[in-house]
Amino acid sequence: MDFLSFLVAHTLELVTLVVSLVWLYLEYRASIWLWPVGIILPLLWIPICYQSHLYGMLAINIYYLITSIIGWIAWLRKGASEGEEVPITNIPAKAGAIYLALAFVGYIALLLLHPFIPEWKLPWADGLMTIASVIGMLWMTNKWRQHWLCWIVANAAGFIALYGAEDYISSFVYIVNFITAFFGYRKWGKLMKESDTIFH
């Protein structure tokens, strides 16, 4: 009976956990289907973040919703043949440096908002997760392999923020995502080499 009560009380978090794992698997496989699932996922996370007073995480999920639509279109951009997807590549060094500089400025700007939002829990972790996620989604939309490095940072910070908010089910998602990000980085490297072999 206690277990049934737990399921009823945490239905949203458990559904979000399952959908998050599906999304993670699709991203790991570099499947274009990660984008439609990515449209559903933020709609589940938004109320969880609101209840936990994690406003950076809430904002980033609104951003995820928009960028998932854009990312789906971007991956379907037509190449040499009809319906060809954009290949996985490494981020250009200059672009990476610019993004990192902007990320630093954005992070400081977010922290300066804390005095105006006193109920904001763990702003340093929530803010870091927010900025790393913004950059990660932009890099993933371009199908740059290094977006996984952003997920490593974002998931570590997201775990700390959710654990601090005592949302243990949702924080578990971030542990899984954090570990998978290391494997994802390696997997996309292999997929990138396979693509280079095919097209050259």
C-alpha positions in Angstrom: 0.0 0.0 0.0 2.9 2.4 0.8 4.5 1.6 -2.6 1.2 2.3 -4.4 0.9 5.6 -2.5 4.5 6.5 -3.5 3.7 5.8 -7.2 0.5 8.0 -7.0 2.4 10.8 -5.2 5.3 10.8 -7.7 3.6 9.9 -11.0 4.9 12.9 -12.8 8.5 12.4 -11.7 8.4 8.7 -12.6 7.0 9.3 -16.1 9.6 12.0 -16.6 12.3 9.5 -15.5 11.1 7.0 -18.2 10.9 9.6 -20.9 14.3 11.0 -20.0 15.9 7.6 -20.3 14.2 7.1 -23.8 15.5 10.6 -24.8 19.0 9.8 -23.6 19.1 6.5 -25.5 18.0 8.2 -28.7 20.7 10.9 -28.2 23.3 8.3 -27.5 22.4 6.6 -30.9 22.4 10.0 -32.6 18.8 9.2 -33.7 16.8 12.1 -35.1 13.9 10.8 -33.0 15.5 12.4 -30.0 13.9 15.7 -31.1 10.2 14.8 -31.0 10.8 13.1 -27.6 12.7 16.2 -26.7 9.5 18.3 -27.3 7.5 16.1 -24.9 10.2 16.0 -22.2 10.3 19.7 -21.2 6.6 19.7 -20.8 7.1 17.2 -18.0 10.1 18.9 -16.4 8.6 22.4 -16.2 6.1 21.7 -13.4 8.8 19.7 -11.5 11.2 22.6 -11.6 8.5 25.1 -10.6 7.6 23.0 -7.5 11.3 22.7 -6.6 11.9 26.5 -7.0 14.7 25.8 -9.6 14.0 28.7 -11.9 17.1 28.3 -14.0 16.1 24.7 -14.7 12.5 25.8 -15.5 13.7 28.4 -17.9 16.1 26.0 -19.6 13.2 23.6 -20.2 11.2 26.3 -22.0 14.3 26.8 -24.0 14.6 23.0 -24.6 11.0 23.0 -26.0 11.8 25.7 -28.5 15.3 24.3 -29.5 13.9 20.8 -29.9 11.7 22.0 -32.7 14.6 24.0 -34.2 17.0 21.0 -33.8 14.6 18.6 -35.5 14.5 20.9 -38.5 18.3 21.5 -38.5 19.1 17.8 -38.5 16.8 17.4 -41.5 18.5 20.0 -43.6 18.9 18.7 -47.0 22.5 17.8 -48.1 23.7 16.4 -51.4 20.9 13.8 -51.4 17.2 14.1 -50.5 16.6 13.9 -46.8 20.3 13.5 -45.9 21.0 14.4 -42.2 23.8 16.8 -41.1 26.9 14.7 -40.2 28.5 14.7 -36.7 31.6 17.0 -36.6 33.9 18.6 -34.0 33.3 22.2 -33.0 35.6 24.7 -34.7 38.2 26.0 -32.2 37.2 29.7 -32.7 33.5 29.0 -32.3 34.3 27.0 -29.1 36.3 29.9 -27.6 33.5 32.4 -28.3 30.8 30.2 -26.9 32.8 29.6 -23.7 33.5 33.3 -23.2 29.7 34.0 -23.6 28.9 31.2 -21.2 31.2 32.8 -18.5 29.5 36.2 -18.9 26.0 34.6 -18.9 26.8 32.6 -15.7 27.9 35.7 -13.9 24.8 37.6 -15.1 22.6 34.8 -13.7 24.2 34.8 -10.3 23.6 38.6 -10.1 19.9 37.8 -10.3 19.9 35.9 -7.0 19.2 38.8 -4.7 16.0 39.5 -6.6 14.8 35.9 -6.3 15.5 34.9 -2.7 13.6 31.6 -2.9 15.8 30.4 -5.7 17.5 27.3 -4.4 21.2 26.7 -5.0 21.6 29.4 -7.7 25.3 28.6 -8.3 24.4 25.0 -9.3 21.1 25.8 -11.1 22.7 28.7 -13.0 25.7 26.5 -14.1 23.3 23.8 -15.2 21.3 26.5 -17.2 24.3 28.0 -19.0 25.9 24.6 -19.8 22.5 23.4 -21.1 22.0 26.4 -23.3 25.4 25.9 -24.9 24.9 22.1 -25.1 21.6 22.4 -27.0 23.2 24.9 -29.5 26.1 22.6 -30.0 23.8 19.5 -30.4 21.7 21.4 -32.9 24.9 21.8 -35.0 25.6 18.1 -34.3 29.0 19.0 -32.7 30.4 16.0 -30.8 31.5 18.3 -27.9 28.0 19.0 -26.8 28.4 15.9 -24.6 31.0 17.8 -22.6 28.4 20.4 -21.8 26.0 17.6 -20.6 28.7 16.4 -18.2 28.8 19.8 -16.6 25.1 20.4 -16.8 24.1 17.0 -15.3 26.6 17.3 -12.4 25.2 20.7 -11.5 21.6 19.6 -12.1 22.0 16.6 -9.8 23.3 18.9 -7.0 20.4 21.4 -7.6 17.7 18.7 -7.5 19.2 16.8 -4.7 19.4 20.0 -2.7 15.7 20.5 -3.5 15.1 17.0 -2.1 13.7 15.8 -5.4 15.5 12.4 -5.3 13.7 10.8 -8.2 14.5 13.6 -10.6 18.1 13.8 -9.3 18.5 10.2 -10.2 17.9 11.1 -13.9 20.8 13.5 -13.7 23.1 10.8 -12.3 22.3 8.5 -15.2 22.7 11.4 -17.7 26.0 12.3 -16.2 27.4 8.8 -16.5 26.0 8.3 -20.0 27.5 11.6 -21.2 31.0 10.1 -21.0 29.9 7.1 -23.1 28.0 9.4 -25.5 31.1 11.5 -26.2 33.0 8.3 -27.1 30.0 6.9 -29.2 29.7 10.1 -31.2 33.4 10.0 -31.9 33.0 6.5 -33.4 29.9 7.5 -35.4 31.8 10.5 -36.7 34.7 8.3 -37.9 32.3 5.9 -39.5 30.6 8.8 -41.4 34.0 10.1 -42.6 34.8 6.6 -43.9 31.6 6.4 -45.8 31.7 9.8 -47.4 35.4 9.9 -48.3 
